[in-house]
Amino acid sequence: MMKSTLKSAILLLVLASIGAAGEIDTRPGNGYSPFYAITGPDSAGNTFMADDQTLHSFTLTLYEQTAGGLTGGQFTAIVLATDALGAPTGAPLWQSEARILKPFRTDHLFLPDIEITPGEQYYIGFDTGIYGDAEGTLAVRLWDLPFAIPSGIWWYNLDASGFVPVPGFDIAAQIVMVAPEPNSVLLLAVVYLLLATARHRPAPGRPPRFGTAH
């Protein structure tokens, strides 16, 4: 009985610690769009609706491109909040270190692991100079159809002139959202269950005692 109770309690702890994960995966996409950052700073990406409390990771599918005889360089990934109209706004909630672009389609994985609010919209994308010093020449893999990312839309910001929406397109990406770790109340309840079970179990080979011997 004790072993069964202990196994059940451990299973409860394991299940509670995993948490449900929400995942959006639209890779590899069926087209691409170039956004050059040679004469001015650029950013582009996609909004999405949060369905869990932690943005654990996301992946951007990018290409290095050439323009005017120049080759690509570096970029950073960013996460932004959105305003009442759904447009990316404000300073980055998170920004990666600079990444080197490659001359072929590459899935770049990022691990922000930041808190987000379910039901709110957020923006993930790349930056080449608006929010940092990275400069690069790149193209992003896209889906040329709406709603590949539920409630999402493709946005670009060329030469830091402001974000512009592009209806009918969504980014090729993977977005993984997870629930937070179990709270302390649940953990204390399981510990109490284990202690209570151990306290009331009689020693092996001895019957329980009731009253005192005479």
JOWO-V380050 format. One record per residue. N is the residue number from 1. PSI is psi in radians with two decimals (NA if undefined). Layout:
# JOWO-V380050
n: (N;N)
psi: (PSI;PSI)
This chain:
# JOWO-V380050
n: (1;2;3;4;5;6;7;8;9;10;11;12;13;14;15;16;17;18;19;20;21;22;23;24;25;26;27;28;29;30;31;32;33;34;35;36;37;38;39;40;41;42;43;44;45;46;47;48;49;50;51;52;53;54;55;56;57;58;59;60;61;62;63;64;65;66;67;68;69;70;71;72;73;74;75;76;77;78;79;80;81;82;83;84;85;86;87;88;89;90;91;92;93;94;95;96;97;98;99;100;101;102;103;104;105;106;107;108;109;110;111;112;113;114;115;116;117;118;119;120;121;122;123;124;125;126;127;128;129;130;131;132;133;134;135;136;137;138;139;140;141;142;143;144;145;146;147;148;149;150;151;152;153;154;155;156;157;158;159;160;161;162;163;164;165;166;167;168;169;170;171;172;173;174;175;176;177;178;179;180;181;182;183;184;185;186;187;188;189;190;191;192;193;194;195;196;197;198;199;200;201;202;203;204;205;206;207;208;209;210;211;212;213;214)
psi: (-0.76;-0.77;-0.71;-0.77;-0.72;-0.76;-0.73;-0.73;-0.73;-0.73;-0.72;-0.75;-0.76;-0.82;-0.69;-0.57;-0.37;-0.93;2.59;2.51;2.40;2.24;2.36;2.18;1.95;0.24;2.63;-0.06;2.99;0.31;3.13;2.78;2.21;2.41;1.74;2.50;0.91;-0.79;-0.11;2.85;2.47;2.80;2.60;2.68;-2.69;2.56;2.76;2.77;2.19;2.31;0.18;3.13;-0.08;2.20;1.68;-0.83;2.83;2.72;2.30;2.32;1.94;2.73;2.64;2.42;2.93;2.62;2.25;0.51;-0.01;2.58;2.97;3.13;-1.83;2.91;2.88;2.68;2.55;2.72;2.24;2.70;3.02;2.76;-2.99;-0.40;0.00;0.11;2.49;2.45;2.75;-3.11;2.73;2.35;-0.44;2.54;2.40;2.97;2.83;2.41;2.57;2.31;2.62;2.61;0.52;2.86;2.19;2.32;1.93;2.05;2.36;2.56;1.31;-0.70;0.91;2.72;2.35;2.95;2.06;2.40;-0.22;2.69;2.50;2.88;2.29;2.49;-2.94;2.75;2.39;1.06;-0.22;-0.76;0.11;-2.88;-0.02;2.44;2.27;2.94;1.93;2.84;2.65;2.47;2.33;2.82;2.18;0.95;2.62;2.76;0.32;-0.65;2.02;2.26;0.28;2.90;2.60;2.32;2.57;2.70;1.72;2.32;0.54;0.59;-0.06;2.64;2.40;2.27;2.65;1.53;2.53;-0.01;2.58;2.63;2.59;1.96;2.94;2.29;2.18;2.12;2.47;2.80;2.76;2.97;2.75;2.59;2.92;-0.48;-0.77;-0.78;-0.74;-0.64;-0.72;-0.74;-0.76;-0.71;-0.76;-0.78;-0.74;-0.70;-0.76;-0.64;-0.62;0.09;2.23;2.75;2.61;2.34;0.03;2.31;2.72;2.57;2.37;2.11;-2.82;2.63;2.61;NA)
